[in-house]
Amino acid sequence: MTTTFDDSEVLAPPNSLAEYLIMPEGPPYYEFINGVAHFIPSPTTTHQRILRRICRLMDLFVEAHGLGQVLFAPLDVYLSDEEYYQPDMLFVSNERKSIIQERIYGAPDLVVEVLSPSNGYKDLTHKKRMYEAFGVREYWILDPLEKAVEVLFNAENGFQIASKAYSKGFVQSQILSGFAVDVEQLFAE
């Protein structure tokens, strides 16, 4: 059986947030960066494996301590009409749970992004600046190629490196007191 591709079935990217919000649920997924829709390709197995590990570890910790909710992509985080993202993972504290609706309306307390060739540049530049400006308290950047994790804390002067490790060692959260991750285990094959 031969499958043919009919490009008439492909949806055009939304031109506005209003168009995006009325799209049917499910793929294709987009992020709005500076008001422009950017298609998000599906993640690789490496990306998913790393995300599953960090999500499992953080979720168990957060649940055991009754701190809030850990959620993961695809889930829209609405920062403004021009900045609308789908971070790989996020944490929202009990104190800020009002931002959790069908989508997240406001800055999560903590955001995790796993870098990939299709998104790394945006995650390290524009999105990082927006997370900082809109008040994300902690930003975790996981780099599978370098087997590195940086934990950035949003201080008075913006994001500062709170913890980092390459290949080995532990990184720890500033806002989830007592939560630490073994980087070697996180990136194990």
PLY file of the C-alpha trace (Angstrom):
ply
format ascii 1.0
element vertex 189
property float x
property float y
property float z
element edge 188
property int vertex1
property int vertex2
end_header
0.00 0.00 0.00
1.38 3.37 -0.99
0.60 6.43 1.06
0.39 9.73 -0.73
0.67 13.11 0.84
-2.05 15.60 0.03
-0.77 19.05 0.92
-4.29 20.48 0.81
-4.75 18.93 4.27
-1.89 20.93 5.79
-3.05 23.86 7.87
-1.43 27.19 7.18
0.35 28.64 10.18
-1.88 30.94 12.22
-1.32 34.63 11.58
-2.44 35.74 15.02
-3.00 34.49 18.50
-6.76 34.63 17.88
-6.36 32.26 14.89
-4.16 29.96 16.96
-6.67 29.77 19.79
-9.45 28.54 17.51
-7.35 25.81 15.87
-8.41 22.25 16.68
-6.56 20.57 19.55
-3.50 18.54 18.63
-0.74 18.95 16.08
0.58 20.92 14.38
1.94 22.90 17.33
3.22 26.46 17.21
4.86 28.98 19.49
4.42 32.72 19.03
7.71 34.56 19.30
7.52 38.33 18.76
4.02 37.77 17.43
5.12 35.34 14.69
4.03 31.69 14.65
6.89 29.17 14.67
6.14 25.52 13.93
7.37 23.09 16.61
8.54 19.75 15.18
8.03 16.62 17.23
10.87 15.83 19.63
13.44 13.06 19.20
13.63 9.96 21.36
16.70 11.39 23.13
14.78 14.57 23.91
11.81 12.56 25.22
14.00 10.26 27.34
15.70 13.23 29.03
12.41 15.05 29.50
10.76 11.94 30.98
13.58 11.59 33.52
13.59 15.19 34.70
9.80 15.27 34.76
9.56 12.08 36.80
12.16 13.29 39.32
10.66 16.75 39.74
7.07 15.52 39.84
7.85 12.96 42.57
9.61 15.65 44.62
6.88 18.26 44.16
4.13 15.77 44.92
5.89 14.37 48.01
6.23 17.89 49.41
2.83 19.20 48.25
4.41 22.16 46.45
2.26 22.56 43.33
2.05 21.03 39.86
4.57 19.83 37.30
3.26 19.90 33.73
4.88 19.13 30.37
4.54 19.81 26.64
2.50 20.15 24.66
0.89 22.77 26.88
0.55 26.44 26.01
2.01 29.11 28.27
0.52 32.50 27.51
2.83 35.36 28.48
1.33 38.00 26.16
-0.42 38.29 22.80
3.00 38.12 21.13
4.75 35.60 23.41
3.03 32.24 23.66
5.23 29.19 24.24
5.19 25.46 24.83
8.07 24.83 27.24
9.15 21.22 27.61
8.26 21.21 31.30
7.11 23.66 33.91
6.31 23.94 37.59
3.60 26.15 39.10
3.58 26.56 42.88
0.43 26.26 44.97
0.62 30.01 45.63
0.31 30.72 41.90
-2.08 27.93 40.87
-4.61 30.49 39.59
-2.55 30.77 36.37
-3.42 27.13 35.58
-6.52 26.99 33.43
-6.98 25.11 30.13
-3.70 26.81 29.29
-1.18 28.51 31.55
-1.90 32.25 31.76
1.20 33.84 33.24
4.78 32.96 34.02
5.34 29.56 35.63
7.61 29.50 38.66
10.04 27.20 36.86
10.56 26.32 33.18
12.65 23.49 31.71
13.77 23.48 28.07
15.65 20.58 26.46
17.73 22.03 23.65
17.50 20.60 20.14
18.80 21.75 16.76
15.38 23.15 15.84
14.81 25.18 19.02
18.13 25.70 20.82
18.87 29.16 19.52
15.41 30.52 20.42
15.51 28.85 23.86
18.89 30.45 24.63
18.10 33.93 23.31
14.65 35.43 22.84
12.65 32.97 24.94
15.21 33.19 27.74
14.87 37.01 27.76
11.08 36.74 27.77
11.02 34.17 30.57
13.22 36.55 32.55
11.14 39.66 31.75
7.79 38.02 32.49
8.96 36.68 35.87
9.85 33.00 35.51
11.72 32.48 38.77
13.94 29.62 37.61
14.97 28.42 34.14
16.56 25.02 33.56
18.42 24.53 30.26
19.26 20.91 29.41
21.75 20.40 26.58
21.85 16.77 25.36
24.84 17.36 23.03
27.05 18.74 25.81
25.38 16.64 28.52
25.07 19.87 30.46
22.47 21.46 32.71
22.31 25.10 33.74
19.90 26.31 36.37
19.26 30.03 36.14
17.65 31.96 38.98
15.79 35.21 38.28
17.47 37.67 40.64
17.14 41.44 40.92
19.36 41.95 37.85
17.86 39.12 35.79
18.89 35.50 35.32
22.00 34.42 37.19
23.59 30.96 37.09
22.54 29.22 40.29
23.89 25.77 39.46
25.51 24.02 36.51
27.17 20.72 35.69
28.68 19.10 32.63
28.53 15.29 32.24
28.87 14.63 35.99
27.79 16.24 39.20
24.56 17.59 40.56
22.48 20.66 39.85
20.00 21.97 42.35
16.98 24.17 42.38
16.82 27.46 44.25
13.02 27.50 44.49
12.47 23.79 45.19
14.60 23.56 48.30
16.28 20.15 48.51
15.63 19.17 44.86
18.82 18.12 43.06
19.47 16.13 39.89
22.40 13.86 39.01
23.40 15.07 35.54
25.11 11.80 34.61
21.93 9.83 35.27
19.81 12.40 33.50
21.73 11.94 30.23
22.49 8.19 30.53
21.88 6.25 27.32
0 1
1 2
2 3
3 4
4 5
5 6
6 7
7 8
8 9
9 10
10 11
11 12
12 13
13 14
14 15
15 16
16 17
17 18
18 19
19 20
20 21
21 22
22 23
23 24
24 25
25 26
26 27
27 28
28 29
29 30
30 31
31 32
32 33
33 34
34 35
35 36
36 37
37 38
38 39
39 40
40 41
41 42
42 43
43 44
44 45
45 46
46 47
47 48
48 49
49 50
50 51
51 52
52 53
53 54
54 55
55 56
56 57
57 58
58 59
59 60
60 61
61 62
62 63
63 64
64 65
65 66
66 67
67 68
68 69
69 70
70 71
71 72
72 73
73 74
74 75
75 76
76 77
77 78
78 79
79 80
80 81
81 82
82 83
83 84
84 85
85 86
86 87
87 88
88 89
89 90
90 91
91 92
92 93
93 94
94 95
95 96
96 97
97 98
98 99
99 100
100 101
101 102
102 103
103 104
104 105
105 106
106 107
107 108
108 109
109 110
110 111
111 112
112 113
113 114
114 115
115 116
116 117
117 118
118 119
119 120
120 121
121 122
122 123
123 124
124 125
125 126
126 127
127 128
128 129
129 130
130 131
131 132
132 133
133 134
134 135
135 136
136 137
137 138
138 139
139 140
140 141
141 142
142 143
143 144
144 145
145 146
146 147
147 148
148 149
149 150
150 151
151 152
152 153
153 154
154 155
155 156
156 157
157 158
158 159
159 160
160 161
161 162
162 163
163 164
164 165
165 166
166 167
167 168
168 169
169 170
170 171
171 172
172 173
173 174
174 175
175 176
176 177
177 178
178 179
179 180
180 181
181 182
182 183
183 184
184 185
185 186
186 187
187 188
